Amino acid sequence: MRYSLRNGLTYCQAGDVVIFLDLIQGRYFGLPARCQDAFLRLVDRKGAVESNDEDEIAVLLNNEILVETICDDSPLLPTISAIPRKDINDMDLGKASMPVMVRAVLWQVSTAFFLKICKISTVIEYIQRRSWGSQCEAESILGKLNSIVAAFESTNFMMGRTDRCLERSLAMFCACRSFGISVRVVIGVRSAPFSAHSWLERCDVVLNDTIDNIRNFTPILVLE
């Protein structure tokens, strides 16, 4: 018998600590030391349990962290994301147009509303299932992307940016996708002390933050 994570769970190892994100419950959590050690051995063995870890694995099963599987191709891999090399300071933003600023505000207001009344898993599922239309033509991407980023930066004076990293990142994700531009939201965590943060990327560029701000966070979820 092998084991895998139940649906709705992701994890990463931030330093010496394994941190889980439960999208369904909307919470982060860690494991007791013995359970964490057993879990990491389970990862190394691709879901196969060592006999001396059975008690700890039983705890993870009872707490619905792990589920039994008969598949050999369900590795317990942590979230992985490429390290960006550039950020918003490397972009030539220019001045945002009023129509794009209006759309930026509307996306932020609607995203904030849905995050208040829905579970984050519901919001993410909606975003992933939504049909966003055709892809932007390659020669138009840079200009449109600079306009979107400039619009969101311009709305900070009105919307604020403190404690709004997830809301802003999801809203900018939706704005970019509505223009046919592929981007990804990254949620990262750190331990000692625990903290979570989110930002938006395209290729190797951070679009709404700086590399200095995100370098201490380990990705735990990537939404594309």
JOUR-V37953 format. One record per residue. N is the residue number from 0. RES is the residue in one letter. SS is DSSP state (2 for helix, 1 for strand, 0 for the rest). Layout:
BEGIN
n->N res->RES ss->SS
n->N res->RES ss->SS
END
This chain:
BEGIN
n->0 res->M ss->0
n->1 res->R ss->1
n->2 res->Y ss->1
n->3 res->S ss->1
n->4 res->L ss->1
n->5 res->R ss->0
n->6 res->N ss->0
n->7 res->G ss->0
n->8 res->L ss->1
n->9 res->T ss->1
n->10 res->Y ss->1
n->11 res->C ss->1
n->12 res->Q ss->1
n->13 res->A ss->1
n->14 res->G ss->0
n->15 res->D ss->0
n->16 res->V ss->1
n->17 res->V ss->1
n->18 res->I ss->1
n->19 res->F ss->1
n->20 res->L ss->1
n->21 res->D ss->1
n->22 res->L ss->0
n->23 res->I ss->0
n->24 res->Q ss->0
n->25 res->G ss->0
n->26 res->R ss->1
n->27 res->Y ss->1
n->28 res->F ss->1
n->29 res->G ss->0
n->30 res->L ss->0
n->31 res->P ss->0
n->32 res->A ss->2
n->33 res->R ss->2
n->34 res->C ss->2
n->35 res->Q ss->2
n->36 res->D ss->2
n->37 res->A ss->2
n->38 res->F ss->2
n->39 res->L ss->2
n->40 res->R ss->2
n->41 res->L ss->2
n->42 res->V ss->2
n->43 res->D ss->2
n->44 res->R ss->0
n->45 res->K ss->0
n->46 res->G ss->0
n->47 res->A ss->1
n->48 res->V ss->0
n->49 res->E ss->0
n->50 res->S ss->2
n->51 res->N ss->2
n->52 res->D ss->2
n->53 res->E ss->2
n->54 res->D ss->2
n->55 res->E ss->2
n->56 res->I ss->2
n->57 res->A ss->2
n->58 res->V ss->2
n->59 res->L ss->2
n->60 res->L ss->2
n->61 res->N ss->2
n->62 res->N ss->0
n->63 res->E ss->0
n->64 res->I ss->0
n->65 res->L ss->1
n->66 res->V ss->1
n->67 res->E ss->1
n->68 res->T ss->1
n->69 res->I ss->0
n->70 res->C ss->0
n->71 res->D ss->0
n->72 res->D ss->0
n->73 res->S ss->0
n->74 res->P ss->0
n->75 res->L ss->0
n->76 res->L ss->0
n->77 res->P ss->0
n->78 res->T ss->0
n->79 res->I ss->0
n->80 res->S ss->0
n->81 res->A ss->0
n->82 res->I ss->0
n->83 res->P ss->0
n->84 res->R ss->0
n->85 res->K ss->1
n->86 res->D ss->0
n->87 res->I ss->2
n->88 res->N ss->2
n->89 res->D ss->2
n->90 res->M ss->0
n->91 res->D ss->0
n->92 res->L ss->0
n->93 res->G ss->0
n->94 res->K ss->0
n->95 res->A ss->0
n->96 res->S ss->0
n->97 res->M ss->2
n->98 res->P ss->2
n->99 res->V ss->2
n->100 res->M ss->2
n->101 res->V ss->2
n->102 res->R ss->2
n->103 res->A ss->2
n->104 res->V ss->2
n->105 res->L ss->2
n->106 res->W ss->2
n->107 res->Q ss->2
n->108 res->V ss->2
n->109 res->S ss->2
n->110 res->T ss->2
n->111 res->A ss->2
n->112 res->F ss->2
n->113 res->F ss->2
n->114 res->L ss->2
n->115 res->K ss->2
n->116 res->I ss->2
n->117 res->C ss->0
n->118 res->K ss->0
n->119 res->I ss->2
n->120 res->S ss->2
n->121 res->T ss->2
n->122 res->V ss->2
n->123 res->I ss->2
n->124 res->E ss->2
n->125 res->Y ss->2
n->126 res->I ss->2
n->127 res->Q ss->2
n->128 res->R ss->2
n->129 res->R ss->0
n->130 res->S ss->0
n->131 res->W ss->0
n->132 res->G ss->0
n->133 res->S ss->0
n->134 res->Q ss->0
n->135 res->C ss->0
n->136 res->E ss->0
n->137 res->A ss->2
n->138 res->E ss->2
n->139 res->S ss->2
n->140 res->I ss->2
n->141 res->L ss->2
n->142 res->G ss->2
n->143 res->K ss->2
n->144 res->L ss->2
n->145 res->N ss->2
n->146 res->S ss->2
n->147 res->I ss->2
n->148 res->V ss->2
n->149 res->A ss->2
n->150 res->A ss->2
n->151 res->F ss->2
n->152 res->E ss->2
n->153 res->S ss->2
n->154 res->T ss->0
n->155 res->N ss->2
n->156 res->F ss->2
n->157 res->M ss->2
n->158 res->M ss->2
n->159 res->G ss->0
n->160 res->R ss->0
n->161 res->T ss->0
n->162 res->D ss->0
n->163 res->R ss->0
n->164 res->C ss->2
n->165 res->L ss->2
n->166 res->E ss->2
n->167 res->R ss->2
n->168 res->S ss->2
n->169 res->L ss->2
n->170 res->A ss->2
n->171 res->M ss->2
n->172 res->F ss->2
n->173 res->C ss->2
n->174 res->A ss->2
n->175 res->C ss->2
n->176 res->R ss->2
n->177 res->S ss->2
n->178 res->F ss->0
n->179 res->G ss->0
n->180 res->I ss->0
n->181 res->S ss->0
n->182 res->V ss->0
n->183 res->R ss->1
n->184 res->V ss->1
n->185 res->V ss->1
n->186 res->I ss->1
n->187 res->G ss->1
n->188 res->V ss->1
n->189 res->R ss->1
n->190 res->S ss->0
n->191 res->A ss->0
n->192 res->P ss->0
n->193 res->F ss->0
n->194 res->S ss->1
n->195 res->A ss->1
n->196 res->H ss->1
n->197 res->S ss->1
n->198 res->W ss->1
n->199 res->L ss->1
n->200 res->E ss->1
n->201 res->R ss->1
n->202 res->C ss->0
n->203 res->D ss->0
n->204 res->V ss->1
n->205 res->V ss->1
n->206 res->L ss->0
n->207 res->N ss->0
n->208 res->D ss->0
n->209 res->T ss->0
n->210 res->I ss->2
n->211 res->D ss->2
n->212 res->N ss->2
n->213 res->I ss->2
n->214 res->R ss->0
n->215 res->N ss->0
n->216 res->F ss->0
n->217 res->T ss->1
n->218 res->P ss->1
n->219 res->I ss->1
n->220 res->L ss->1
n->221 res->V ss->1
n->222 res->L ss->1
n->223 res->E ss->0
END
